[in-house]
Amino acid sequence: MGYKALESDEGLDMIYFLESKYSNTNEFNFSKIIESMKGELLGNDIDEIDLLYDNTVIALSELYFEFKYYGTLNYKELKHIKNFTVNKEPLQWTHKRFQSTKNNESPIESIKL
């Protein structure tokens, strides 16, 4: 059995963050989530961001693919989400972030969306 980033501390923090930030809407927008996480969930200090970033980015991707596959999110706090939009730029950003993680590089450049 594999390990899911959504089950990590960072993944659970992201779920709680999304619940509080998006409780009044039934739609997620990948770009807006990334932008709001940068300033609020992950902090603004690059050292803070580096510490939390990897699992958080993976957890957000897991959440997106869960929604894409099942058409819903398997978290009672997020069951109200009926649409999860994503466009090319955040997918490219996420891919770049995964590459920098794989290559054990600093996230400084990949933070820019």
Jmol script that loads the backbone (N, CA, C; Angstrom):
load data "model"
ATOM      1  N   MET A   1       0.849  -1.169   0.000  1.00  0.00           N
ATOM      2  CA  MET A   1       0.000   0.000   0.000  1.00  0.00           C
ATOM      3  C   MET A   1       0.898   1.237   0.000  1.00  0.00           C
ATOM      4  N   GLY A   2       0.571   2.196  -0.839  1.00  0.00           N
ATOM      5  CA  GLY A   2       1.366   3.410  -0.961  1.00  0.00           C
ATOM      6  C   GLY A   2       0.977   4.470   0.047  1.00  0.00           C
ATOM      7  N   TYR A   3       1.755   5.488   0.064  1.00  0.00           N
ATOM      8  CA  TYR A   3       1.544   6.621   0.954  1.00  0.00           C
ATOM      9  C   TYR A   3       0.975   7.770   0.144  1.00  0.00           C
ATOM     10  N   LYS A   4      -0.091   8.380   0.628  1.00  0.00           N
ATOM     11  CA  LYS A   4      -0.696   9.513  -0.058  1.00  0.00           C
ATOM     12  C   LYS A   4      -0.289  10.806   0.639  1.00  0.00           C
ATOM     13  N   ALA A   5       0.083  11.789  -0.155  1.00  0.00           N
ATOM     14  CA  ALA A   5       0.441  13.094   0.409  1.00  0.00           C
ATOM     15  C   ALA A   5      -0.751  13.724   1.118  1.00  0.00           C
ATOM     16  N   LEU A   6      -1.964  13.419   0.664  1.00  0.00           N
ATOM     17  CA  LEU A   6      -3.160  13.958   1.321  1.00  0.00           C
ATOM     18  C   LEU A   6      -3.285  13.484   2.764  1.00  0.00           C
ATOM     19  N   GLU A   7      -2.639  12.370   3.093  1.00  0.00           N
ATOM     20  CA  GLU A   7      -2.694  11.834   4.452  1.00  0.00           C
ATOM     21  C   GLU A   7      -1.581  12.378   5.343  1.00  0.00           C
ATOM     22  N   SER A   8      -0.668  13.154   4.769  1.00  0.00           N
ATOM     23  CA  SER A   8       0.427  13.741   5.551  1.00  0.00           C
ATOM     24  C   SER A   8      -0.087  14.945   6.329  1.00  0.00           C
ATOM     25  N   ASP A   9       0.724  15.445   7.246  1.00  0.00           N
ATOM     26  CA  ASP A   9       0.353  16.659   7.986  1.00  0.00           C
ATOM     27  C   ASP A   9       0.092  17.820   7.036  1.00  0.00           C
ATOM     28  N   GLU A  10       0.966  17.975   6.035  1.00  0.00           N
ATOM     29  CA  GLU A  10       0.793  19.063   5.072  1.00  0.00           C
ATOM     30  C   GLU A  10      -0.488  18.891   4.267  1.00  0.00           C
ATOM     31  N   GLY A  11      -0.791  17.646   3.879  1.00  0.00           N
ATOM     32  CA  GLY A  11      -2.016  17.374   3.132  1.00  0.00           C
ATOM     33  C   GLY A  11      -3.254  17.675   3.947  1.00  0.00           C
ATOM     34  N   LEU A  12      -3.243  17.273   5.211  1.00  0.00           N
ATOM     35  CA  LEU A  12      -4.388  17.559   6.083  1.00  0.00           C
ATOM     36  C   LEU A  12      -4.510  19.054   6.347  1.00  0.00           C
ATOM     37  N   ASP A  13      -3.376  19.729   6.514  1.00  0.00           N
ATOM     38  CA  ASP A  13      -3.411  21.192   6.662  1.00  0.00           C
ATOM     39  C   ASP A  13      -4.045  21.837   5.432  1.00  0.00           C
ATOM     40  N   MET A  14      -3.716  21.305   4.257  1.00  0.00           N
ATOM     41  CA  MET A  14      -4.283  21.851   3.032  1.00  0.00           C
ATOM     42  C   MET A  14      -5.799  21.629   2.988  1.00  0.00           C
ATOM     43  N   ILE A  15      -6.259  20.451   3.403  1.00  0.00           N
ATOM     44  CA  ILE A  15      -7.704  20.165   3.438  1.00  0.00           C
ATOM     45  C   ILE A  15      -8.401  21.170   4.349  1.00  0.00           C
ATOM     46  N   TYR A  16      -7.858  21.391   5.540  1.00  0.00           N
ATOM     47  CA  TYR A  16      -8.466  22.349   6.477  1.00  0.00           C
ATOM     48  C   TYR A  16      -8.432  23.768   5.909  1.00  0.00           C
ATOM     49  N   PHE A  17      -7.339  24.112   5.261  1.00  0.00           N
ATOM     50  CA  PHE A  17      -7.215  25.425   4.631  1.00  0.00           C
ATOM     51  C   PHE A  17      -8.288  25.601   3.561  1.00  0.00           C
ATOM     52  N   LEU A  18      -8.433  24.603   2.700  1.00  0.00           N
ATOM     53  CA  LEU A  18      -9.434  24.678   1.630  1.00  0.00           C
ATOM     54  C   LEU A  18     -10.844  24.741   2.198  1.00  0.00           C
ATOM     55  N   GLU A  19     -11.077  23.974   3.255  1.00  0.00           N
ATOM     56  CA  GLU A  19     -12.395  23.993   3.887  1.00  0.00           C
ATOM     57  C   GLU A  19     -12.729  25.401   4.384  1.00  0.00           C
ATOM     58  N   SER A  20     -11.779  26.043   5.051  1.00  0.00           N
ATOM     59  CA  SER A  20     -12.060  27.375   5.598  1.00  0.00           C
ATOM     60  C   SER A  20     -12.090  28.445   4.511  1.00  0.00           C
ATOM     61  N   LYS A  21     -11.243  28.329   3.526  1.00  0.00           N
ATOM     62  CA  LYS A  21     -11.137  29.346   2.477  1.00  0.00           C
ATOM     63  C   LYS A  21     -12.251  29.239   1.433  1.00  0.00           C
ATOM     64  N   TYR A  22     -12.725  28.033   1.188  1.00  0.00           N
ATOM     65  CA  TYR A  22     -13.671  27.803   0.098  1.00  0.00           C
ATOM     66  C   TYR A  22     -14.995  27.198   0.573  1.00  0.00           C
ATOM     67  N   SER A  23     -15.390  27.483   1.781  1.00  0.00           N
ATOM     68  CA  SER A  23     -16.638  26.917   2.305  1.00  0.00           C
ATOM     69  C   SER A  23     -17.878  27.535   1.669  1.00  0.00           C
ATOM     70  N   ASN A  24     -17.751  28.733   1.096  1.00  0.00           N
ATOM     71  CA  ASN A  24     -18.908  29.425   0.520  1.00  0.00           C
ATOM     72  C   ASN A  24     -18.995  29.305  -0.996  1.00  0.00           C
ATOM     73  N   THR A  25     -18.257  28.394  -1.575  1.00  0.00           N
ATOM     74  CA  THR A  25     -18.300  28.205  -3.025  1.00  0.00           C
ATOM     75  C   THR A  25     -18.345  26.716  -3.338  1.00  0.00           C
ATOM     76  N   ASN A  26     -18.856  26.384  -4.494  1.00  0.00           N
ATOM     77  CA  ASN A  26     -18.888  24.970  -4.872  1.00  0.00           C
ATOM     78  C   ASN A  26     -17.899  24.673  -5.998  1.00  0.00           C
ATOM     79  N   GLU A  27     -16.935  25.588  -6.193  1.00  0.00           N
ATOM     80  CA  GLU A  27     -15.968  25.418  -7.269  1.00  0.00           C
ATOM     81  C   GLU A  27     -14.551  25.686  -6.778  1.00  0.00           C
ATOM     82  N   PHE A  28     -13.640  24.836  -7.210  1.00  0.00           N
ATOM     83  CA  PHE A  28     -12.217  25.048  -6.994  1.00  0.00           C
ATOM     84  C   PHE A  28     -11.597  25.470  -8.317  1.00  0.00           C
ATOM     85  N   ASN A  29     -10.670  26.394  -8.243  1.00  0.00           N
ATOM     86  CA  ASN A  29      -9.868  26.785  -9.390  1.00  0.00           C
ATOM     87  C   ASN A  29      -8.416  26.563  -8.988  1.00  0.00           C
ATOM     88  N   PHE A  30      -7.749  25.664  -9.686  1.00  0.00           N
ATOM     89  CA  PHE A  30      -6.387  25.258  -9.349  1.00  0.00           C
ATOM     90  C   PHE A  30      -5.457  26.463  -9.196  1.00  0.00           C
ATOM     91  N   SER A  31      -5.516  27.403 -10.138  1.00  0.00           N
ATOM     92  CA  SER A  31      -4.641  28.585 -10.091  1.00  0.00           C
ATOM     93  C   SER A  31      -4.885  29.421  -8.851  1.00  0.00           C
ATOM     94  N   LYS A  32      -6.150  29.652  -8.542  1.00  0.00           N
ATOM     95  CA  LYS A  32      -6.483  30.467  -7.374  1.00  0.00           C
ATOM     96  C   LYS A  32      -6.071  29.777  -6.077  1.00  0.00           C
ATOM     97  N   ILE A  33      -6.208  28.473  -6.040  1.00  0.00           N
ATOM     98  CA  ILE A  33      -5.790  27.727  -4.848  1.00  0.00           C
ATOM     99  C   ILE A  33      -4.284  27.866  -4.650  1.00  0.00           C
ATOM    100  N   ILE A  34      -3.526  27.682  -5.713  1.00  0.00           N
ATOM    101  CA  ILE A  34      -2.067  27.809  -5.614  1.00  0.00           C
ATOM    102  C   ILE A  34      -1.686  29.199  -5.121  1.00  0.00           C
ATOM    103  N   GLU A  35      -2.276  30.224  -5.701  1.00  0.00           N
ATOM    104  CA  GLU A  35      -1.960  31.596  -5.298  1.00  0.00           C
ATOM    105  C   GLU A  35      -2.318  31.854  -3.838  1.00  0.00           C
ATOM    106  N   SER A  36      -3.473  31.394  -3.403  1.00  0.00           N
ATOM    107  CA  SER A  36      -3.869  31.635  -2.012  1.00  0.00           C
ATOM    108  C   SER A  36      -3.008  30.829  -1.045  1.00  0.00           C
ATOM    109  N   MET A  37      -2.563  29.645  -1.448  1.00  0.00           N
ATOM    110  CA  MET A  37      -1.691  28.847  -0.587  1.00  0.00           C
ATOM    111  C   MET A  37      -0.334  29.507  -0.415  1.00  0.00           C
ATOM    112  N   LYS A  38       0.169  30.133  -1.461  1.00  0.00           N
ATOM    113  CA  LYS A  38       1.504  30.746  -1.394  1.00  0.00           C
ATOM    114  C   LYS A  38       1.585  31.784  -0.291  1.00  0.00           C
ATOM    115  N   GLY A  39       0.605  32.631  -0.189  1.00  0.00           N
ATOM    116  CA  GLY A  39       0.665  33.701   0.796  1.00  0.00           C
ATOM    117  C   GLY A  39       0.137  33.319   2.159  1.00  0.00           C
ATOM    118  N   GLU A  40      -0.761  32.340   2.225  1.00  0.00           N
ATOM    119  CA  GLU A  40      -1.421  32.032   3.491  1.00  0.00           C
ATOM    120  C   GLU A  40      -0.977  30.711   4.100  1.00  0.00           C
ATOM    121  N   LEU A  41      -1.155  29.626   3.390  1.00  0.00           N
ATOM    122  CA  LEU A  41      -0.845  28.311   3.944  1.00  0.00           C
ATOM    123  C   LEU A  41       0.654  28.070   4.037  1.00  0.00           C
ATOM    124  N   LEU A  42       1.383  28.466   3.022  1.00  0.00           N
ATOM    125  CA  LEU A  42       2.808  28.164   2.961  1.00  0.00           C
ATOM    126  C   LEU A  42       3.693  29.270   3.498  1.00  0.00           C
ATOM    127  N   GLY A  43       3.141  30.444   3.721  1.00  0.00           N
ATOM    128  CA  GLY A  43       3.939  31.559   4.203  1.00  0.00           C
ATOM    129  C   GLY A  43       4.642  32.265   3.060  1.00  0.00           C
ATOM    130  N   ASN A  44       5.362  33.305   3.392  1.00  0.00           N
ATOM    131  CA  ASN A  44       6.062  34.092   2.376  1.00  0.00           C
ATOM    132  C   ASN A  44       7.572  33.897   2.409  1.00  0.00           C
ATOM    133  N   ASP A  45       8.085  33.366   3.495  1.00  0.00           N
ATOM    134  CA  ASP A  45       9.519  33.141   3.644  1.00  0.00           C
ATOM    135  C   ASP A  45       9.915  31.891   2.860  1.00  0.00           C
ATOM    136  N   ILE A  46      10.905  32.010   1.987  1.00  0.00           N
ATOM    137  CA  ILE A  46      11.291  30.905   1.118  1.00  0.00           C
ATOM    138  C   ILE A  46      11.723  29.678   1.905  1.00  0.00           C
ATOM    139  N   ASP A  47      12.343  29.852   3.069  1.00  0.00           N
ATOM    140  CA  ASP A  47      12.744  28.694   3.866  1.00  0.00           C
ATOM    141  C   ASP A  47      11.525  27.958   4.413  1.00  0.00           C
ATOM    142  N   GLU A  48      10.515  28.712   4.832  1.00  0.00           N
ATOM    143  CA  GLU A  48       9.255  28.111   5.270  1.00  0.00           C
ATOM    144  C   GLU A  48       8.606  27.361   4.127  1.00  0.00           C
ATOM    145  N   ILE A  49       8.554  28.005   2.977  1.00  0.00           N
ATOM    146  CA  ILE A  49       7.909  27.407   1.813  1.00  0.00           C
ATOM    147  C   ILE A  49       8.611  26.120   1.424  1.00  0.00           C
ATOM    148  N   ASP A  50       9.932  26.128   1.406  1.00  0.00           N
ATOM    149  CA  ASP A  50      10.691  24.950   1.015  1.00  0.00           C
ATOM    150  C   ASP A  50      10.360  23.765   1.907  1.00  0.00           C
ATOM    151  N   LEU A  51      10.207  24.011   3.196  1.00  0.00           N
ATOM    152  CA  LEU A  51       9.925  22.954   4.154  1.00  0.00           C
ATOM    153  C   LEU A  51       8.572  22.301   3.895  1.00  0.00           C
ATOM    154  N   LEU A  52       7.564  23.069   3.537  1.00  0.00           N
ATOM    155  CA  LEU A  52       6.198  22.571   3.410  1.00  0.00           C
ATOM    156  C   LEU A  52       5.777  22.240   1.988  1.00  0.00           C
ATOM    157  N   TYR A  53       6.509  22.706   1.017  1.00  0.00           N
ATOM    158  CA  TYR A  53       6.037  22.753  -0.353  1.00  0.00           C
ATOM    159  C   TYR A  53       5.794  21.405  -1.015  1.00  0.00           C
ATOM    160  N   ASP A  54       6.732  20.498  -0.925  1.00  0.00           N
ATOM    161  CA  ASP A  54       6.661  19.260  -1.696  1.00  0.00           C
ATOM    162  C   ASP A  54       5.372  18.492  -1.460  1.00  0.00           C
ATOM    163  N   ASN A  55       5.099  18.134  -0.215  1.00  0.00           N
ATOM    164  CA  ASN A  55       3.891  17.361   0.071  1.00  0.00           C
ATOM    165  C   ASN A  55       2.625  18.137  -0.235  1.00  0.00           C
ATOM    166  N   THR A  56       2.648  19.445  -0.049  1.00  0.00           N
ATOM    167  CA  THR A  56       1.456  20.249  -0.308  1.00  0.00           C
ATOM    168  C   THR A  56       1.116  20.247  -1.792  1.00  0.00           C
ATOM    169  N   VAL A  57       2.116  20.407  -2.640  1.00  0.00           N
ATOM    170  CA  VAL A  57       1.884  20.395  -4.086  1.00  0.00           C
ATOM    171  C   VAL A  57       1.398  19.020  -4.535  1.00  0.00           C
ATOM    172  N   ILE A  58       2.001  17.982  -4.021  1.00  0.00           N
ATOM    173  CA  ILE A  58       1.572  16.628  -4.369  1.00  0.00           C
ATOM    174  C   ILE A  58       0.151  16.387  -3.866  1.00  0.00           C
ATOM    175  N   ALA A  59      -0.159  16.835  -2.659  1.00  0.00           N
ATOM    176  CA  ALA A  59      -1.503  16.655  -2.098  1.00  0.00           C
ATOM    177  C   ALA A  59      -2.552  17.373  -2.940  1.00  0.00           C
ATOM    178  N   LEU A  60      -2.259  18.580  -3.387  1.00  0.00           N
ATOM    179  CA  LEU A  60      -3.202  19.308  -4.235  1.00  0.00           C
ATOM    180  C   LEU A  60      -3.426  18.555  -5.546  1.00  0.00           C
ATOM    181  N   SER A  61      -2.374  18.003  -6.103  1.00  0.00           N
ATOM    182  CA  SER A  61      -2.506  17.221  -7.333  1.00  0.00           C
ATOM    183  C   SER A  61      -3.331  15.963  -7.097  1.00  0.00           C
ATOM    184  N   GLU A  62      -3.096  15.290  -5.974  1.00  0.00           N
ATOM    185  CA  GLU A  62      -3.904  14.115  -5.635  1.00  0.00           C
ATOM    186  C   GLU A  62      -5.377  14.491  -5.529  1.00  0.00           C
ATOM    187  N   LEU A  63      -5.647  15.627  -4.915  1.00  0.00           N
ATOM    188  CA  LEU A  63      -7.023  16.094  -4.759  1.00  0.00           C
ATOM    189  C   LEU A  63      -7.659  16.344  -6.129  1.00  0.00           C
ATOM    190  N   TYR A  64      -6.918  16.987  -7.008  1.00  0.00           N
ATOM    191  CA  TYR A  64      -7.437  17.252  -8.354  1.00  0.00           C
ATOM    192  C   TYR A  64      -7.750  15.948  -9.088  1.00  0.00           C
ATOM    193  N   PHE A  65      -6.823  14.994  -9.065  1.00  0.00           N
ATOM    194  CA  PHE A  65      -7.052  13.749  -9.789  1.00  0.00           C
ATOM    195  C   PHE A  65      -8.136  12.896  -9.135  1.00  0.00           C
ATOM    196  N   GLU A  66      -8.297  13.006  -7.840  1.00  0.00           N
ATOM    197  CA  GLU A  66      -9.415  12.336  -7.178  1.00  0.00           C
ATOM    198  C   GLU A  66     -10.735  12.896  -7.702  1.00  0.00           C
ATOM    199  N   PHE A  67     -10.818  14.218  -7.795  1.00  0.00           N
ATOM    200  CA  PHE A  67     -12.039  14.840  -8.309  1.00  0.00           C
ATOM    201  C   PHE A  67     -12.255  14.460  -9.771  1.00  0.00           C
ATOM    202  N   LYS A  68     -11.198  14.490 -10.544  1.00  0.00           N
ATOM    203  CA  LYS A  68     -11.307  14.163 -11.968  1.00  0.00           C
ATOM    204  C   LYS A  68     -11.787  12.721 -12.157  1.00  0.00           C
ATOM    205  N   TYR A  69     -11.296  11.813 -11.355  1.00  0.00           N
ATOM    206  CA  TYR A  69     -11.633  10.400 -11.499  1.00  0.00           C
ATOM    207  C   TYR A  69     -13.033  10.090 -10.979  1.00  0.00           C
ATOM    208  N   TYR A  70     -13.356  10.596  -9.769  1.00  0.00           N
ATOM    209  CA  TYR A  70     -14.620  10.240  -9.115  1.00  0.00           C
ATOM    210  C   TYR A  70     -15.732  11.275  -9.305  1.00  0.00           C
ATOM    211  N   GLY A  71     -15.382  12.489  -9.683  1.00  0.00           N
ATOM    212  CA  GLY A  71     -16.385  13.538  -9.827  1.00  0.00           C
ATOM    213  C   GLY A  71     -16.805  14.153  -8.505  1.00  0.00           C
ATOM    214  N   THR A  72     -16.116  13.789  -7.453  1.00  0.00           N
ATOM    215  CA  THR A  72     -16.377  14.323  -6.117  1.00  0.00           C
ATOM    216  C   THR A  72     -15.097  14.194  -5.293  1.00  0.00           C
ATOM    217  N   LEU A  73     -15.091  14.823  -4.132  1.00  0.00           N
ATOM    218  CA  LEU A  73     -13.941  14.715  -3.231  1.00  0.00           C
ATOM    219  C   LEU A  73     -14.337  13.868  -2.036  1.00  0.00           C
ATOM    220  N   ASN A  74     -13.469  12.993  -1.626  1.00  0.00           N
ATOM    221  CA  ASN A  74     -13.759  12.037  -0.567  1.00  0.00           C
ATOM    222  C   ASN A  74     -13.437  12.600   0.819  1.00  0.00           C
ATOM    223  N   TYR A  75     -13.775  13.846   1.032  1.00  0.00           N
ATOM    224  CA  TYR A  75     -13.574  14.504   2.320  1.00  0.00           C
ATOM    225  C   TYR A  75     -14.862  15.222   2.648  1.00  0.00           C
ATOM    226  N   LYS A  76     -15.452  14.900   3.796  1.00  0.00           N
ATOM    227  CA  LYS A  76     -16.763  15.484   4.104  1.00  0.00           C
ATOM    228  C   LYS A  76     -16.722  17.004   4.097  1.00  0.00           C
ATOM    229  N   GLU A  77     -15.574  17.578   4.453  1.00  0.00           N
ATOM    230  CA  GLU A  77     -15.429  19.026   4.480  1.00  0.00           C
ATOM    231  C   GLU A  77     -15.466  19.639   3.081  1.00  0.00           C
ATOM    232  N   LEU A  78     -15.242  18.804   2.055  1.00  0.00           N
ATOM    233  CA  LEU A  78     -15.149  19.311   0.684  1.00  0.00           C
ATOM    234  C   LEU A  78     -16.178  18.685  -0.259  1.00  0.00           C
ATOM    235  N   LYS A  79     -17.136  17.974   0.280  1.00  0.00           N
ATOM    236  CA  LYS A  79     -18.162  17.322  -0.549  1.00  0.00           C
ATOM    237  C   LYS A  79     -18.979  18.326  -1.348  1.00  0.00           C
ATOM    238  N   HIS A  80     -19.050  19.574  -0.896  1.00  0.00           N
ATOM    239  CA  HIS A  80     -19.851  20.589  -1.578  1.00  0.00           C
ATOM    240  C   HIS A  80     -19.230  21.057  -2.901  1.00  0.00           C
ATOM    241  N   ILE A  81     -17.987  20.705  -3.162  1.00  0.00           N
ATOM    242  CA  ILE A  81     -17.319  21.120  -4.397  1.00  0.00           C
ATOM    243  C   ILE A  81     -17.870  20.309  -5.567  1.00  0.00           C
ATOM    244  N   LYS A  82     -18.384  21.017  -6.559  1.00  0.00           N
ATOM    245  CA  LYS A  82     -19.005  20.375  -7.722  1.00  0.00           C
ATOM    246  C   LYS A  82     -18.211  20.581  -9.007  1.00  0.00           C
ATOM    247  N   ASN A  83     -17.208  21.455  -8.967  1.00  0.00           N
ATOM    248  CA  ASN A  83     -16.420  21.744 -10.155  1.00  0.00           C
ATOM    249  C   ASN A  83     -14.986  22.055  -9.730  1.00  0.00           C
ATOM    250  N   PHE A  84     -14.031  21.544 -10.476  1.00  0.00           N
ATOM    251  CA  PHE A  84     -12.614  21.765 -10.183  1.00  0.00           C
ATOM    252  C   PHE A  84     -11.945  22.110 -11.511  1.00  0.00           C
ATOM    253  N   THR A  85     -11.705  23.387 -11.723  1.00  0.00           N
ATOM    254  CA  THR A  85     -11.140  23.816 -13.002  1.00  0.00           C
ATOM    255  C   THR A  85      -9.628  23.964 -12.915  1.00  0.00           C
ATOM    256  N   VAL A  86      -9.006  23.681 -14.027  1.00  0.00           N
ATOM    257  CA  VAL A  86      -7.555  23.815 -14.134  1.00  0.00           C
ATOM    258  C   VAL A  86      -7.244  24.173 -15.584  1.00  0.00           C
ATOM    259  N   ASN A  87      -6.229  24.994 -15.761  1.00  0.00           N
ATOM    260  CA  ASN A  87      -5.803  25.311 -17.117  1.00  0.00           C
ATOM    261  C   ASN A  87      -4.321  24.987 -17.271  1.00  0.00           C
ATOM    262  N   LYS A  88      -3.787  25.285 -18.419  1.00  0.00           N
ATOM    263  CA  LYS A  88      -2.438  24.865 -18.788  1.00  0.00           C
ATOM    264  C   LYS A  88      -1.345  25.389 -17.854  1.00  0.00           C
ATOM    265  N   GLU A  89      -1.406  26.657 -17.477  1.00  0.00           N
ATOM    266  CA  GLU A  89      -0.325  27.261 -16.697  1.00  0.00           C
ATOM    267  C   GLU A  89      -0.105  26.579 -15.346  1.00  0.00           C
ATOM    268  N   PRO A  90      -1.166  26.350 -14.551  1.00  0.00           N
ATOM    269  CA  PRO A  90      -0.898  25.685 -13.277  1.00  0.00           C
ATOM    270  C   PRO A  90      -0.435  24.242 -13.436  1.00  0.00           C
ATOM    271  N   LEU A  91      -0.861  23.576 -14.493  1.00  0.00           N
ATOM    272  CA  LEU A  91      -0.362  22.217 -14.724  1.00  0.00           C
ATOM    273  C   LEU A  91       1.121  22.244 -15.072  1.00  0.00           C
ATOM    274  N   GLN A  92       1.529  23.221 -15.869  1.00  0.00           N
ATOM    275  CA  GLN A  92       2.954  23.364 -16.183  1.00  0.00           C
ATOM    276  C   GLN A  92       3.746  23.703 -14.926  1.00  0.00           C
ATOM    277  N   TRP A  93       3.187  24.589 -14.103  1.00  0.00           N
ATOM    278  CA  TRP A  93       3.842  24.963 -12.853  1.00  0.00           C
ATOM    279  C   TRP A  93       4.000  23.745 -11.951  1.00  0.00           C
ATOM    280  N   THR A  94       2.940  22.940 -11.845  1.00  0.00           N
ATOM    281  CA  THR A  94       2.978  21.749 -10.994  1.00  0.00           C
ATOM    282  C   THR A  94       4.010  20.762 -11.518  1.00  0.00           C
ATOM    283  N   HIS A  95       4.035  20.561 -12.813  1.00  0.00           N
ATOM    284  CA  HIS A  95       5.021  19.664 -13.413  1.00  0.00           C
ATOM    285  C   HIS A  95       6.442  20.155 -13.119  1.00  0.00           C
ATOM    286  N   LYS A  96       6.653  21.452 -13.265  1.00  0.00           N
ATOM    287  CA  LYS A  96       7.970  22.043 -12.975  1.00  0.00           C
ATOM    288  C   LYS A  96       8.343  21.817 -11.510  1.00  0.00           C
ATOM    289  N   ARG A  97       7.366  21.968 -10.622  1.00  0.00           N
ATOM    290  CA  ARG A  97       7.621  21.764  -9.194  1.00  0.00           C
ATOM    291  C   ARG A  97       7.964  20.309  -8.910  1.00  0.00           C
ATOM    292  N   PHE A  98       7.250  19.377  -9.541  1.00  0.00           N
ATOM    293  CA  PHE A  98       7.560  17.957  -9.363  1.00  0.00           C
ATOM    294  C   PHE A  98       8.968  17.644  -9.857  1.00  0.00           C
ATOM    295  N   GLN A  99       9.341  18.240 -10.988  1.00  0.00           N
ATOM    296  CA  GLN A  99      10.689  18.028 -11.519  1.00  0.00           C
ATOM    297  C   GLN A  99      11.748  18.546 -10.558  1.00  0.00           C
ATOM    298  N   SER A 100      11.533  19.728  -9.981  1.00  0.00           N
ATOM    299  CA  SER A 100      12.528  20.274  -9.055  1.00  0.00           C
ATOM    300  C   SER A 100      12.609  19.431  -7.790  1.00  0.00           C
ATOM    301  N   THR A 101      11.475  18.875  -7.361  1.00  0.00           N
ATOM    302  CA  THR A 101      11.477  17.979  -6.200  1.00  0.00           C
ATOM    303  C   THR A 101      12.262  16.715  -6.526  1.00  0.00           C
ATOM    304  N   LYS A 102      11.977  16.138  -7.678  1.00  0.00           N
ATOM    305  CA  LYS A 102      12.665  14.918  -8.110  1.00  0.00           C
ATOM    306  C   LYS A 102      14.169  15.144  -8.208  1.00  0.00           C
ATOM    307  N   ASN A 103      14.560  16.305  -8.704  1.00  0.00           N
ATOM    308  CA  ASN A 103      15.976  16.627  -8.884  1.00  0.00           C
ATOM    309  C   ASN A 103      16.613  17.231  -7.638  1.00  0.00           C
ATOM    310  N   ASN A 104      15.833  17.302  -6.549  1.00  0.00           N
ATOM    311  CA  ASN A 104      16.300  17.844  -5.280  1.00  0.00           C
ATOM    312  C   ASN A 104      16.821  19.271  -5.433  1.00  0.00           C
ATOM    313  N   GLU A 105      16.067  20.076  -6.187  1.00  0.00           N
ATOM    314  CA  GLU A 105      16.425  21.470  -6.410  1.00  0.00           C
ATOM    315  C   GLU A 105      15.591  22.370  -5.519  1.00  0.00           C
ATOM    316  N   SER A 106      16.048  23.573  -5.317  1.00  0.00           N
ATOM    317  CA  SER A 106      15.318  24.572  -4.543  1.00  0.00           C
ATOM    318  C   SER A 106      14.036  24.955  -5.268  1.00  0.00           C
ATOM    319  N   PRO A 107      12.955  25.215  -4.507  1.00  0.00           N
ATOM    320  CA  PRO A 107      11.691  25.595  -5.141  1.00  0.00           C
ATOM    321  C   PRO A 107      11.622  27.064  -5.542  1.00  0.00           C
ATOM    322  N   ILE A 108      12.663  27.832  -5.344  1.00  0.00           N
ATOM    323  CA  ILE A 108      12.605  29.278  -5.559  1.00  0.00           C
ATOM    324  C   ILE A 108      12.079  29.617  -6.950  1.00  0.00           C
ATOM    325  N   GLU A 109      12.625  29.013  -7.981  1.00  0.00           N
ATOM    326  CA  GLU A 109      12.181  29.331  -9.339  1.00  0.00           C
ATOM    327  C   GLU A 109      10.816  28.738  -9.643  1.00  0.00           C
ATOM    328  N   SER A 110      10.499  27.576  -9.092  1.00  0.00           N
ATOM    329  CA  SER A 110       9.230  26.936  -9.435  1.00  0.00           C
ATOM    330  C   SER A 110       8.048  27.558  -8.718  1.00  0.00           C
ATOM    331  N   ILE A 111       8.288  28.441  -7.776  1.00  0.00           N
ATOM    332  CA  ILE A 111       7.198  29.094  -7.059  1.00  0.00           C
ATOM    333  C   ILE A 111       6.443  30.048  -7.968  1.00  0.00           C
ATOM    334  N   LYS A 112       7.117  30.626  -8.926  1.00  0.00           N
ATOM    335  CA  LYS A 112       6.478  31.596  -9.819  1.00  0.00           C
ATOM    336  C   LYS A 112       5.526  30.874 -10.752  1.00  0.00           C
ATOM    337  N   LEU A 113       4.260  31.275 -10.710  1.00  0.00           N
ATOM    338  CA  LEU A 113       3.257  30.667 -11.578  1.00  0.00           C
ATOM    339  C   LEU A 113       3.149  31.451 -12.850  1.00  0.00           C
TER     340      LEU A 113
END
end "model"
wireframe off; spacefill off
backbone 0.3
color backbone group
